[in-house]
Amino acid sequence: MTTALINGRVLRDGGFAADLAVLVHEGSIVDVLPRDDARVRAATAHDLRGHRLLPGFIDTQVNGGGGVLFNDAPSVASIRAIGAAHRRFGTTGFLPTLISDDLHVIASALDAVRDAIAARVPGVLGIHIEGPFLNPERKGVHDPEKLRALDPAAIELLSRPTGGRTMVTLAPEMTTPESIRALTSAGIVVSAGHTNATSAQVRAALDAGMRGFTHLFNAMSPLGSREPGVVGAALDDAGSWCGIIVDGIHVDPLTLRLALRCKPRERFMLVSDAMSNIGNGNGDFYIQGKRIRVDGGRLVDEDGTLAGANLTMAGAVANAVKLLGLDVAEAVNMASANPAAFLGLESELGRIAPGQRASLVSVDDELRVVDTWIDGALGGRR
């Protein structure tokens, strides 16, 4: 059956366009046509009721949701629950994220993602291993006892195929360019985070194939007058991608607005860094035995250290418009096309165009999610 999504404002490469219909068949976008085209009339209509139709949001940093923290239970059931919780907020593609843990837990997480992809769990695109190859000086909420070196055994484990993308966040100064090259040569997407590296160490990592920076400005050496640090190196490099948490808490909006002037905007991507409380009443929860509470919109541990974000992708898009002064199309691209390109999935996801997977979201004028489609399947309504 072919479905025609009609009566909406469709985000194309040139902006929003009315009087267009999106034809979906067997999980893919077949064409984008004028509404009066004969093929549209022959399809089963889905009325968008004047709402905006956007590419589905892709979140590369999802620690949990729906009452589930991925570290606590790295299983197919957990991935399914996390994906369902975030789908209600427009996320149609995500990387379940495992924070620093033992190698046997990482192995279980990799196996769970492999099995989830094989089982066609909606939205799962791979896995993000955030640590444990981090600098203890920039550990944030990560357990220092879990941190370790990136040795050959770890490289071999991380290189295990899952059927999706594997992203690894590490501190470049805690390993070598040769080890980073071993990961990138195996197809792993490497990102710098929780790092005190110098700009020269970052440059060496980029030359070894590192592609991005995890939650820019947070848990990394800042831009200084004599040492540019990780932040300076990230903003100077036009080809790498920067994940940003736009919640008005992790980074001051003025700082982010300045960052957006430093490199192409298509190299910034919104992330939620969400925890298990999303979609579960926003109550307190635990990370590796440490109580995390919600305090004025912040997630903090007993010492007041930030522990992820109380944020959804729909919220991040709305904040990017409100706090950063972006137009809606720019903000949406940071949640869809840009992360798709970062993961090397731009030929499949991130745009509303023929040949793309029909992973879509419709939103009202306040950018609240109305409906979502993952590979053409409607569901996840709030």
C-alpha positions in Angstrom: 0.0 0.0 0.0 1.2 3.5 -0.9 0.4 6.3 1.5 0.3 10.0 0.6 1.0 12.4 3.4 -1.0 15.5 2.4 -2.1 18.9 3.7 1.1 19.7 5.5 4.0 22.0 5.2 6.9 19.8 4.1 10.5 20.7 4.9 12.6 20.5 1.8 16.2 21.5 1.2 15.0 25.0 0.4 12.7 25.4 3.3 9.0 24.7 4.0 6.7 24.1 1.1 2.9 23.8 1.1 0.7 22.0 -1.5 3.1 19.0 -1.6 2.4 15.4 -0.9 5.0 12.8 0.3 4.5 9.4 -1.1 5.6 6.5 1.1 5.8 2.9 0.1 7.3 -0.1 1.9 9.1 2.1 4.4 10.7 4.5 1.9 9.9 7.9 0.4 8.9 7.3 -3.2 8.5 10.9 -4.3 7.5 14.4 -3.2 4.8 15.6 -5.6 2.2 18.4 -6.1 -0.9 17.4 -4.2 -3.0 17.2 -7.4 -0.7 14.6 -9.0 -2.5 11.5 -10.2 -0.2 9.2 -8.1 -1.3 11.1 -5.0 -4.9 10.7 -5.7 -4.4 6.9 -6.2 -2.7 6.5 -2.8 -4.2 6.2 0.6 -4.3 9.6 2.1 -3.0 10.6 5.6 -4.1 14.2 6.4 -1.4 16.2 8.2 -4.0 18.8 9.2 -1.7 21.7 8.3 1.2 20.6 10.5 4.8 20.8 9.6 6.3 17.5 8.3 10.0 17.1 9.2 12.7 14.5 8.8 12.7 12.4 12.0 15.1 13.4 14.7 18.3 11.4 15.2 19.8 11.4 18.7 23.4 10.1 19.0 23.4 10.3 22.8 20.5 8.5 24.6 21.5 7.1 28.0 18.0 6.0 28.8 14.2 6.7 28.8 10.9 5.3 29.9 12.4 4.4 33.3 15.3 2.4 31.8 19.0 3.3 32.0 20.9 1.4 29.3 23.8 0.6 31.7 21.5 -1.1 34.2 20.0 -3.5 31.6 21.8 -3.6 28.2 19.2 -5.8 26.5 16.8 -5.7 23.5 13.9 -5.0 25.9 15.7 -2.0 27.3 16.5 -0.6 23.8 12.9 -1.1 22.8 11.6 0.8 25.9 14.1 3.6 25.5 13.2 4.0 21.8 9.5 4.1 22.5 9.9 6.7 25.2 11.9 9.1 22.9 9.8 8.4 19.9 7.0 10.4 21.6 9.3 13.4 21.3 10.2 13.0 17.7 13.2 10.8 17.9 13.0 8.2 15.1 16.6 7.2 15.1 18.9 6.8 18.1 22.1 5.4 19.6 21.5 3.8 23.0 24.4 5.1 25.0 26.5 3.2 27.5 28.5 5.3 29.9 31.8 4.1 31.3 31.6 0.5 32.4 33.5 -2.8 32.4 34.3 -4.6 29.2 31.9 -7.4 29.9 29.1 -4.9 30.2 30.2 -3.3 26.9 30.1 -6.7 25.3 26.6 -7.3 26.5 25.5 -3.9 25.2 27.1 -4.5 21.7 25.3 -7.9 21.6 22.0 -6.3 22.6 22.2 -3.7 19.9 23.1 -6.4 17.3 20.0 -8.4 18.4 17.8 -5.3 18.5 18.8 -4.4 14.9 18.2 -7.9 13.8 14.8 -7.9 15.4 14.0 -4.6 13.7 13.4 -2.7 17.0 12.1 0.7 15.7 14.7 3.5 15.5 17.8 1.8 16.7 20.8 2.8 14.5 23.7 1.4 16.5 25.3 2.2 19.8 27.3 4.9 21.5 30.0 3.8 23.9 30.8 6.9 26.0 34.0 5.8 27.9 35.6 4.2 29.7 38.6 5.6 27.8 38.3 9.0 29.4 40.4 11.4 31.4 39.7 11.2 35.1 40.2 15.0 35.4 37.1 15.5 33.2 35.1 12.5 34.2 31.9 14.3 35.1 29.4 11.8 36.6 31.4 8.8 35.2 32.6 6.3 37.8 36.4 6.8 38.0 36.8 3.1 39.0 35.5 2.1 35.5 38.0 4.2 33.6 40.7 2.3 31.7 43.1 2.3 28.9 42.2 1.7 25.3 44.2 -1.5 24.8 44.2 -4.1 22.0 41.5 -6.2 23.8 39.2 -3.2 24.0 39.8 -2.3 20.3 39.0 -5.8 19.3 35.8 -5.7 21.4 34.6 -2.3 20.1 35.2 -3.5 16.5 32.6 -6.3 16.9 30.0 -5.8 14.2 26.4 -5.0 15.3 24.7 -4.3 11.9 24.6 -0.6 12.8 26.9 2.2 13.6 29.3 2.1 16.6 30.3 5.5 18.1 33.0 5.7 20.7 33.7 8.7 22.9 37.2 8.8 24.2 39.9 11.3 25.5 42.5 11.6 22.8 45.3 12.3 25.3 44.6 9.0 27.1 45.4 6.9 24.0 47.4 7.2 20.8 46.7 8.3 17.2 47.5 4.7 16.2 44.8 3.3 18.4 42.3 5.8 17.2 43.2 4.9 13.6 42.6 1.2 14.5 39.1 2.1 15.6 38.3 4.4 12.6 39.7 1.8 10.2 37.2 -0.7 11.6 34.4 1.7 10.8 33.9 3.1 14.3 32.8 6.7 14.6 35.2 8.3 17.1 34.4 11.4 19.1 36.4 13.3 21.7 34.8 13.8 25.1 35.6 13.9 28.8 39.0 15.1 27.8 41.8 17.5 28.9 43.6 17.3 25.6 45.7 20.1 24.0 44.7 21.4 20.6 47.8 19.6 19.2 46.6 16.2 20.6 43.1 16.9 19.2 44.6 17.7 15.8 46.5 14.4 15.8 43.3 12.5 16.7 41.4 14.3 13.8 44.2 13.3 11.4 43.8 9.7 12.6 40.1 9.8 11.6 38.2 11.1 14.6 35.0 12.7 13.4 33.5 14.7 16.2 33.2 16.1 19.7 30.8 14.9 22.4 28.7 17.6 24.1 30.9 20.5 23.1 32.1 22.7 26.0 31.1 20.2 28.6 33.8 18.0 30.3 36.6 19.2 28.0 39.6 21.7 28.1 38.3 25.2 27.3 39.4 27.7 24.8 42.3 29.6 26.4 44.5 32.6 25.4 47.7 30.5 25.0 46.3 26.9 24.7 43.2 26.6 22.5 42.3 23.3 24.1 39.6 20.9 22.9 37.1 23.6 22.4 39.4 25.7 20.3 40.5 22.8 18.2 36.8 21.7 17.7 35.7 25.2 16.5 38.8 25.6 14.3 38.2 22.4 12.4 35.6 22.9 9.7 35.2 19.2 8.9 34.3 17.7 12.2 30.9 17.5 13.9 30.0 19.0 17.4 27.3 17.6 19.5 25.6 20.3 21.6 23.1 20.1 24.5 20.8 23.1 24.1 18.9 23.1 27.4 20.0 26.5 28.7 21.8 24.7 31.5 24.8 22.8 30.1 26.1 25.7 28.0 25.1 29.4 28.1 23.2 30.2 24.9 25.5 33.2 24.2 28.4 30.8 24.2 26.6 28.5 21.7 25.7 31.4 19.5 29.4 32.4 19.3 30.3 28.7 18.5 27.8 28.7 15.6 29.8 31.6 14.0 33.0 29.6 14.0 32.3 26.7 11.7 29.6 25.6 9.2 26.3 25.1 10.9 25.8 21.8 9.2 28.6 20.6 11.5 26.6 21.0 14.7 24.1 18.4 15.9 21.6 18.5 18.7 21.8 15.7 21.3 19.5 15.0 24.3 22.0 13.3 26.6 18.8 12.0 28.1 18.5 9.8 31.1 15.9 7.2 32.3 13.5 9.8 33.6 12.4 11.0 30.2 8.9 9.7 29.5 8.7 8.4 33.1 7.5 11.3 35.2 10.9 13.0 35.6 11.5 11.5 39.0 14.8 10.6 40.7 16.9 7.7 39.5 20.2 6.0 40.1 23.4 5.7 38.0 25.7 2.9 39.1 24.4 3.2 42.6 24.6 7.0 42.7 21.3 8.9 43.2 20.4 11.5 40.6 17.8 14.1 41.4 15.9 16.6 39.3 16.8 20.1 40.6 15.2 23.1 38.8 15.4 21.3 35.5 18.9 20.0 36.1 19.9 16.4 36.7 22.6 16.4 39.4 24.3 13.9 41.7 24.9 14.3 45.5 27.8 16.7 44.8 25.8 18.9 42.4 27.6 17.5 39.3 25.5 17.5 36.1 24.4 14.0 35.2 23.0 14.0 31.7 20.2 16.3 30.7 16.5 16.6 31.4 15.9 17.1 27.6 14.2 15.6 24.6 15.0 16.2 21.0 11.8 18.1 20.4 12.7 20.3 23.3 16.2 20.7 21.9 14.9 21.8 18.6 12.5 24.3 20.2 15.3 25.6 22.4 17.6 26.0 19.4 15.0 28.3 17.9 14.2 30.2 21.1 17.7 30.4 22.6 20.0 30.4 19.6 17.9 32.4 17.2 17.9 29.7 14.5 15.0 29.4 12.1 13.0 26.2 12.3 14.6 24.6 9.3 18.1 25.2 10.7 17.2 23.8 14.0 15.6 20.7 12.5 18.6 20.1 10.3 20.7 20.0 13.5 18.4 17.2 14.7 18.2 15.3 11.5 20.4 15.9 8.5 23.5 16.8 10.5 23.6 13.7 12.8 22.7 11.5 9.8 25.8 12.9 8.0 28.0 12.4 11.1 27.0 8.8 11.2 27.5 8.3 7.5 23.8 7.7 7.0 23.0 10.8 4.8 21.9 8.7 1.9 19.2 7.0 4.0 18.1 9.5 6.6 17.8 13.2 7.5 15.9 14.6 4.5 12.5 14.4 3.0 13.4 13.3 -0.5 12.9 10.3 -2.8 15.0 7.2 -1.8 15.2 8.2 1.9 13.7 6.1 4.6 10.3 7.3 5.6 11.4 8.2 9.2 9.4 11.4 9.7 7.8 13.6 12.4 4.9 16.0 12.2 4.8 18.9 14.6 2.4 21.8 15.4 3.4 25.5 15.3 4.8 25.2 18.8 7.0 22.3 17.6 5.1 19.8 19.7 5.1 16.3 18.2 1.9 15.2 16.7 2.8 12.0 14.8 5.9 10.0 14.0 6.8 7.4 11.3 9.8 5.1 11.5 10.5 3.4 8.2 7.0 4.2 7.1 5.2 2.8 10.2 3.0 5.3 12.0 3.1 5.3 15.8 4.4 6.9 19.0 1.8 9.6 19.3 1.9 11.5 22.5 
